[in-house]
Amino acid sequence: MPSHFEPLITPARVATVLRFTVTTLATAGLLAAATVSLRDLPDARASARVAESTTTAPAKAAAAGTATSAASAAPPSSEEAGKRDDPPPTGPGYRLVAADGGVFSHGWLGHEGSATGLTSSPITGIAHTRGGDGYWLASADGGVFAMGSAPFHGSAVEHTGGSPLVDIAAAREDDGYLLVTANGGVFAFGSVGFHGSAIDQRLNRPIVAAAASPTGDGYWLVSGDGGVFAFGNAPFFGGVADRQLHASVRSIVPTASGKGYWLVGADGGVFAFGDARYFGSAVGQRLNRPIVDMAAESSGHGYWLVSADGGVFAFGDAPFLGSAATTSLNAPVVGIEGGVGREEPAPAPAAAAPPAPSPPPATANATAVKKRAATKGPRAGEQLGGQQGWDISYPQCGGAVPAHPFGFGIVGVNGGRTFKHNRCLAEQWQWARQSGAAGIYLNVNFPANALELALGQSSVRQPSCNGSISCIAYNYAFNGITDAMQYARASGVDAPFAWLDVETVNYWTNNQALNAVVLRGAVDAARAAGVEVGIYSTPYQFNRIAGGEQFGVPVWSAGAPGFEAAARYCVDRSFGGGPVAIVQLLPGQFDPNLACPGAGPMSRYFRT
């Protein structure tokens, strides 16, 4: 029992209750519905921000007060007194942020909180306070989340005009910030002043990032083609819009002096201007996912790049302090912010002995699958039921593919995500055609970053979203499937049917209603392109992504442990209100598939 009186109602307790309530509502999907943008809920969003910023600082103050009281009970030794005025130790660090609001702290920068569960709008950027003991996160709908010592100065939730927020930037010498939208809009808060925007300029590509000058009296914007726009006291040192780039520009990072900056591309290319020095790039390195952001080491003698899978690449004097590449991420990483921190990292644990190598897998099952898949190519009027076939995509580019004969072949049009293309589609389509029945599948996902959100601002179905996240989500999927079908036809593909690949390995929000809007946009786009549509997934993954949404289209259900189990999967592994037409077996070297009885004619699903 405490020896002093403590009021029952305090600001800290109120903030804690608010944070718990908002987090619970968001997690339950009640804070934002599919047809409502979070900008329509300013009070709830404000509560979330107040809770995050209010509970952290008082908690630290209370802890400090307790430590001080305990220390005053005994006089300090001469050694302790001598150390009292020594500055606390510091060291380098960086923080990564993912689209779902998760924050991953490395090195000497501590973790001050995250926005996970507080918004269904993707997080698009992170910015540090002057001392590095706080930070702001920004979401695509204009929201701002203040963590640690970072003060909340306001947001752009009701002011983005339908263009998604793409970045947040803070001044090195002050604690204000600016928000930037894809169409070049700028919103300044705190000590950072407004000095103009690019909203009236003709942009060849959307704005993707921003950086503030050290004093906050100016800033730079950069577009996806490498064009740089300077405002206030921020000097223009050049851009790469006039160069033939291999990938879009993703970020701009100023030097400590403000007399230079770096640009970084999605392929890991680094371009130095002014007094920014070049220390290397990730071009030529094998990237599992594109580079999404860059952070400078405090001395200016190095920098870090981060990829969407959480991989960190260190150059110059910037030390490698860890990454999120081995973490099971629920959403892609979208940003990195570096600095100097005061929280000494815990010593690394002793390395464990490597596990004993596993025995090589048996090949009997794979051989059996190949033998059973060796069926004669179907004729146009033949029924699909009972046929056995394979599916392949971009991972098989330039490599081995299943040998003929087999009943049908299905080829992935995308490179794993919406708006990415399988560069081997044309040749893989010819491989599938040799079976006598060729089909396709298309990847679907929720927009995970600023560039993807910008691709959903308008469509032929919804020309203007006016800030609605559900509208952007629908348009992104509709435009993405339209793009995939156009690419397929340009590659000589004329399939009458398209499977939508819906898997948790791609990015989705924790709002199932919003995810279902994406799937509805994808279904509508496929039908608008003149093809029938079905969904590839598993009951668990589909229900986790879209809940009980009913589309009533044919189902391609994955995960059967063998041919003997396939018959049961045809009966009890449906989802989304549609019948199971094809079952995919657990893969060996390739993905084997078996068609279910009653699936219908081969010509419905395949070009025969």
N, C-alpha and C positions, 0 to 999 in steps of 0.2 A: 504494500500500500504506500502511495507517495506521501511524504511528510509535508508537502505544501499544497495549497489549494490550486486546483486547475479548473478553469471554467468549462462547463459542459459544451458550450458552443463557441468555437474559435474559427477564425478564417481558414486555418489549415484543415480543420475537420470538415468544414463546409466544402472546401475545394476537393477534399478526398472523396466525399459523397458524390459530388458532381462528376468527378472523373470516373468513379465506379459506375454511376448511372449511364453516362454517355457511352462508355466502353461496352457495357452490357447491351444497351440498345443497338449500337452499331454491330456488335457481334451477332445479335439476333436478327439483323437485317431490318430493324425497325426505324433506324435513323434516316435512311434514304431508300425510297422505293424506286422501281425501274423508271417510272414516269416523272420523277421529281429530282431536280438538280439539288445538290447540297446548298447552292446559293439561296434556295427557297427556305432554308432552315437556319437563318443567321443566329438565332438565340442559342440553338443547340450547339452550333459550331463555336460560338463565343464561349459557352460553358466549357467545352472541351479544351479550348486554349487556356482559359483561366485556370482550369484544374491542373493542366500540365505545368504551367509556369508558376502557379502559386504553391503547389505542394512541394516542389523540389527545393526551392530556396529556403523556406522556413525549416524544413527538415534538416538541412545542412546547418542552419543557424543554431538549432536546438542541440545538435550534436556538438558543435563547437563550444556552446555555452556549458554543456555538461563536462567536456574535457577541461575547460578553464577552471570550473569550480573544483574539480578533483585535483588539479595541479596546485591550486592555491592552498590546499590543506597542508602541504609540506613545503618548506623553503627550498628553492632550487640550489643545487650544488654549484660550485664555482665553474665547473665544466659546462653544466647546462646553461648557466648565465652567460658564459662566453659564446655559446652557440645560438642564443636566442635571436640575435640580430642578423645571423647568417641568412642569405636568401635561400628559399626552398629550392631543392634540385629540380631541374627541368629536363625535358628530352623531347625528341620528335615523335609525331604520331599522325594518324589520319583516321577518318571515319568514312565508312561506306554507307550509303542509304539505298534501300530497295524500293521498288514501286509500291509495295504494300505498306511502306512506312517503317520497315525494320531498319535498325541502325546497328552497325558493326564497328566497334571501336578497337583500334590497334595502337600499340606503342604507349606513349605517355598521355594520351587523350582519353579521358574516362567516358563512360556511358551515362548520359543524362536523361534517357527516355526515348520513346519511339511513338510513332503515330499509328502503329498497327491496331486495327480494329476501330479507329476513330473516323475513318472516311472510306467511302467506296470509290472516290476519285483518286486516280494514281498519283503518287508522289513523284515530282519531277525534278527536285533539286534540294540541296542542302547548303547552308552558309553558316560560318562560325562567327561568334562574337569576337570582339577585339582581343580578349584574354584567352579565348579557346575553351572556357569552361561552360559554355552554352552554345546553342545553335538553333537555327530555324529550319524547318522543313516546309516546303511549298507544294501544294497539290494542283492538279490541272484545272480545277474549277476556281482557282484563285485563293484558296484557303492557305493560312499560315499557322504553323504549330510551333510555339516557343518552348524550348527545352532548357533546363538548367538555369543559368543566369540570364538567358536571352530575354529581353523585354518584348512584349507584344505591342506593336505600334499600329496594327491594322492589317486588313487584307483587301483583296480585289474580288471577293466572292460575287458581288453584285455589279461588277464594273468591267468584266472582260469582253463584253459585247459578242459573245459566241466564239471567240478565239481562245483556244486553251492556253493556260499559263505554261511556259516551257522552262523557266529558270528563276532562281532567286540569287541575288548577289549582295554582299555586304562590304562596307568600307573597312579597310584595315585599321584606320585610326579613329573610328567612331562606331557606335552601335545602332546604326540605321540600316535599312535594306531597301532594295528595289526589286520589283517583280516585273517580268517581261512576258508578253504573249507572242504567239507564233506570227501574228500579223504586224509585229513591231510596236505594240502598245507598251508603255512604261508607266509604272505606278511607284512613286517614291514615298518612303515612310521614315519617320524619325529624323535623324540628322542628315540623311541623304536627300539632296535637293533634286527637283525635276528640271531637266535641261533640254527636253525635247524627246521626240520619239521618231520611229521610222514608219509610223502607221500610214502616212500620206506618201511614202516613197514607193516606187515600183520595185517590188521584190521578185527576183527570179525564183527564189526558194524561200520557204518560211524561216523566220528567226528561230534559232535553236538554243542559244545561250547568251549570257550577259556577264559582264565583269565591271565592278566599280573601281574608280581610281582610289588611291590610298586615303585621300582626304574626304571622299564622298562628294566632291564638287564636280564630278563628271563620271562618264561610264561609256563602255563599248558594248555594242550588240554585234553578233555574228550570225550570218545566215548559213543554211546548209550547203550552199555552193562556195562558201569561204569569203563572202563579202563582209567587210567590217564597216560599221557605222559608229563614228565617234561623236560624243556630245560633251558639253561643258568644258572642263579643263583636261579632258582625256585626249591626248594627241593621237592623230592617225599615223600609223607606221607602215601600213600596207595590209594587203589581204591576198587571197589566192583565187578569187573569183575568175581571174583571167587565165588560170592554169587548167590543164587537163587532169582532173583528179580521178583517182581510182575508187574513191569512196567519199561519202559526204562528210563535211566538217561537223564535229559534235560539240566542241567546247572552245572557249577562249579563257586564258588565264594570264593576269597581269604580273609583271615583276614587282618586287617590293618597292622600287622607286617610282613606279608608275610610268617609267620611260621606255616601256617595251611590253610585249606580250607574246604568248605562244598560242598557236591554233593546233588542234589535234583532230585527226580524221578517224572514221570508224575502222579503217584498216590499220590503225596504229601509227600513221604518218604524223610527224611533228614539224611545224613550221615556226621558226623563231624570227621576231621582228624587234627593232629598236635595241635596247640593251639586253634583251633575252638571249641567253646562250643555248646552243644546241648540244645536247648530251646523248642523243641517240633516239631511236624509235622502235616500235614493235613491228614495222613492216618486214616481212620475211619470216617472222615467227609464226608458229602454228597457233592460231586463235580459235578456240572453240566457239566463242561468241564475239561480236564486234566490240571494239573499244567505245565506251560511252562518255568518259570524262577524264579530266586531268587535274592534278593538284601540284603546286610548286612547293619545294622544300624551302624553309624559311630563309636560308642564306642566299637563295637564288642560284645555287650551284647544283641543282638536281630537280627531278620531278618524278611523280608517279602517274602511271596510266592505269585505268581500271576497265575491265571488260564486263559485259552484261552478266556473265556467270560468276562474277566476284573475283576473278583473277586480277592480281596486282603486279605491275611491271615497274621496277625501280631503275632509274638512270642517274648518272652523275653521283653526287654525294648523298642522294636520297636513299636511306636504308630500307631494305625490305623488312617489314614488321609483321607480316601475316596477310592473309586474304580470306575471302569467303568462298573460294572455289571448291573447297571440300565440304562446305556446308550444304545441307539439303534446303535450298531456297524455295520459298513459296512464291516468289516473284523475282524478276530480274533486277540486278543492281542498276541504278540510274545515275549515281553521282558519287564523287569522292571529294573530301575537303581535308587539307593538311594543315599542320600548325605545330606549335610548341605547347606541351602540356605539363602538368605538375603531378600527375598520378603515376607513380613508378609502376611499371608493369610487373606482374608476378613472374618469378623465374620459370623458365620453361621446364616442364616435367622431363624426367629422364626418358630417353628414347626406349621404347619397348622392343624386344627382340622381334624380328620379322616373322610372320607366320610361316609355317611349313607350306611348301608349294602343294597345291591341290593336284590330285591325279588327273591326267588328261581325260576329257569327257569321252564316254563311249560313243561309237559311231553307228551302232546297230540301229538305233531309232531313226537317225537321219537317213540311213540307207533305206529303212523300211518306208519312210515317208516318201522318198524319191521314187521307190518302186510303185507305191500306191498312187502317186501323182502322175504316173506315166499312162495317161489315157489319151485316146484319140481326140483330135480337135473337133469341136462341136459344129454342127450345121446350124443354119439360121433358125430353123423351126424347132430345134431341140430344146428340151426343158433343162433348166439350170440344176435342179435337184440331183444330188449325188455326184456332181462334177467336182474334181479336185484341181487346185491351181495354186499360184504363187502371187505375192505382191512384192514389188521392189520400188526404190526411189533413189534420191540423191546419194545416200551412203554407198550405193553400188556403182556410182560413176567410175568408169575406168576399171572396174573389177569384175569378178566372176558373177554370173547370173545363173538361175536354174536352167538346166538343159531341157530341151524339148524331147518328147511330146508331153503336154499336160493340157488340162481342160480349159483353163482360162488364166489370163495374166492381168494384174491390176498395177498401175504405175502412178506414183505420186507426182503431181504437177508442181508442187511448191518445194522450196528448199527448207522445209521444216516449220516455217511460219508464214502467215499472211504477208503478201507483197514480196516474198522471196521466191525465186524461180529455180527449179531443178534444171541445171544446165544440160543434163543428159536426157531430157524428156523425149526429144525426137527419136534418138536411137533406141531408148527403152520402149517407146511406143511400138516401134517396129518389132522389137523382141516379143512384145505382148501380142501383136497382130499375127505372128507366126503360129500362135496357138489356135487361131481361128476365132478367139473371143477376147477382145481387148477392152479394159475398163480403166477408170482413173479415180483418184481420190485427191481431195484438197484440204490443206491444213487451215484450221480456224482457231483464233485466239482473241482475247480482249486486248485493246491497245495498251501497250505497256510503257510508252515513253512519249516525249513531246512530239517527235516526228510522226509517230503512229497516230497520236491524237489529232494532229493537224490534218491527217489524211481522212478524218471523219467529219470535218467541219461542214461538208455539204455533199449531197449526192443528187441524182436525178429524182429520187423519191422524196428527199427532204433537203431542199436547197439551202436552208438556213437553220442552224441549231439553236442560235441565240443563247448559248451557255448551257444547254441541257446535256448532261452526260449521257442519258439514255439515247438521245438523238445522235450524238457523236458515236456512241457504241454501235448503233444500228448502221449508220453510214459507213463506218470503218469496215464492218463485215461485208456490207453490200458492195462497196467499192473494191474490197480485197478479192472477193470471189469473182467479180466482174473482171478484174485485172488477171486473175488466174485463168479464167476461161478464154480471155483474149490471147494470152500467152500460149495456151494449149492449142488454139486454132492456128496461131501463127507457126506452131511447131508441127502442124499436120495432123493434129489430134481431132477426131470427130466422134467422140464417144456420145452416146445418147443418154448417159446416166453419170452422175457424180456422187461419190461418197464424201461426206464431210468428216474429217478426222478430228474428233473431240477428245482430248487427253489432258490430264492434269500436269503432264510434263511441260505444257505450254502455259502462258500466263493467263490467269483468270482472277477476278476479284472475289472477295468473300461474300458478295451480294449475288445470290443465285438468280434473282429476278433480272439484274442487269446483264448477267451472263446469258440468260435466255433471250434477251433482246439481241445480243450479238448473233446467236444461233438463228433467230428469226430473220435477221438481215441477210445471213448467209443462205438460208433456204430460199428466201425471196429472190436473191440475186441469181442463184442457180436456175430457178424456174424462169426468170426473166431472160436468161441466156438460152432458153429452149431445151433444157435437159431436165430429166427427172432427178430426184435427189433422195439419198439415204444417209444414215449416220453410223459412223464407225466409233465404237467406244466399248466400255464395259459397264454393267449396271452400276457398280460402285462409282466409277469415275464420272459417268453421266449424271447420276443423282447428286454427287458432290458438287458438280459444276452448275447444273441447271435445276436441281431439285426435282419436283414432280412435273415439270413442263412436258406437255404432250404434243408431239408433232405428227404422230400417226404415219410416219414414213418407214420404209424397210430398214432393218437393223443389220449391221455387220458386227457381231459380238466376238470379242477377243478373249483369249486366255484358256481355251480348252487344253487340258494336259495330254490329250492323245485322241486318236480317231475314235476309240471306244466311248470317250466322254462327249464327242461332238454331237451325237444324237440327243443327249440330255440337254446340251447347251441350246440346241435348236428349239427346245420346248420351254426351258425355264430361265433363259438368260436374255430376255428381252428388256427394253427400256424405252422411254419416250413414247409409249403407246403404239409402237409398230411391231410387226412380226419379224422374227429372225430369218434372214435370207441366207447369210453366210456366217460360218464360224471360223475364226482364225485360231490355229493351234499355237501352243507355245513354240517359239522359234528355235531352230537349230542354226545352221549357217544362214538359212533364209526363212521367210514366213510362209508356212504351208496353210492352206485354206480348204474348207469343205463346204459345199453348198447344201442347204437344207431342203428336204422334200417339200414340195408345194411352193417353192420360191417363185415359180412362174417361168416364162420362156426366156431362154438365153438372150434373145435379142432385146429384151427390156433393159438389161444391165450392161450389155457389151456391144461393141462394134463387131459384128460377125461377118 
